[in-house]
């Protein structure tokens, strides 16, 4: 088993630059089982929550 420092998986904080990734994941074929794509306003709100959680140094929102 790999140690945590040798793990091939890395978690990166969500940033302002990740909005386009969130938009790409909002495609109809990717969200059909969730009721379809979110509106642009809902997507922007979710992005803001992700950025805010990543900037929170208290550990809130992290395991």
N, C-alpha and C positions, 0 to 999 in steps of 0.2 A: 504494500500500500504506500502511496506517495505521502510524504509529509506535507503539511500545509504550505510550506515554502516551495515545494516542488510540484505543486498541483498544476495540471494543465488548464484549470479553470480559474479565471480571475474575475472579480467583481469590480466594476468601475463605477464611480459616482455618476449620477445622471447630470447632464449639463445643458446649458442653453442650446448648444450645437446638436443635441439629440432630437430636436423637434421633428426634423425631417424623417428620422428613423421611426418615430411614433406615427407620423403621417403615413409612411409606407406600410406599416403594420395595420393600418386602419382600412385596408382594402376590403371590398365586399366579400371576396373569396376567403379572406382570413377571419372575417367576423360574422359569417352567416349563422353560426350557432349561438351567437351572442345578441342576435336581433338586428344585425347589420351595422354598418359603420356609424361612428359617432359624428355629431355635427362638428364643424370647425371650432365653435365656441367651447363645446365639451372637451374636445381634444386639447385645446389651449389650456383649459382649466386643469386637466389631468397632467399635462406637461408641467405646469406651474407647481402643482403638488409634488411631483417627482423631483423637480429642481430644489424646492424648499426642503424636502426630506433629506436630500443628499447634502445640503448645506448645513443641516442641523447637527451640531457637534455633541449633542447630548446622547446620541445613539437611538433616539426615537425612530421607530420605523425600521430598525435593523435587528437581526437576531443576536 
